[in-house]
Amino acid sequence: MTALLPRLFGDMSDWFDTDLPVRFPHMIRVEEKLSTQEYQLRAEIPGLNPEKDLTLSVADKILTIRAERKEEDHAPHRTEFRYGVLQRTVRLPANAVDEKITARYHNGILEVVVPLTEAEPAGRTIPVATEG
């Protein structure tokens, strides 16, 4: 039984000696900040031309970041760079103002700012009538 496990699962010893983003290259790492006025998202996406390689879209309070890095040299060589499509979706707060979202890319960091409307109170107050 012990000899069968390596054949079933392969050598899994290298799973624990690297960070998760290396194991999941399709994942864009993000930082989020939320205040009463805005939602800020910073995404780490180095080495892109934002005019050609980066697309942001929003639908139904879901923000989607899509980036594509194409390999330019096809000769056999060693590379640890990640090529292909990277995508990340983030649910925006319910009071996000989609029409006023702004984005900026600088030094490999995408910064997205989403203005928020003032939160409306949940429910309502019901007046109580008195007899008499």
FENWO-V77866 format. One record per run of one state. SS is the DSSP state (H for helix, E for strand, L for the rest). FROM is the first residue (numbers start at 1). TO is the last residue. Records with the same first field share a line. If there is no record, write none. Layout:
SS = FROM-TO / FROM-TO
This chain:
L = 1-1 / 10-12 / 17-19 / 24-28 / 35-37 / 45-49 / 60-61 / 70-83 / 92-95 / 97-97 / 101-101 / 107-108 / 117-132
H = 2-9 / 13-16 / 20-23 / 50-53 / 98-100
E = 29-34 / 38-44 / 54-59 / 62-69 / 84-91 / 96-96 / 102-106 / 109-116
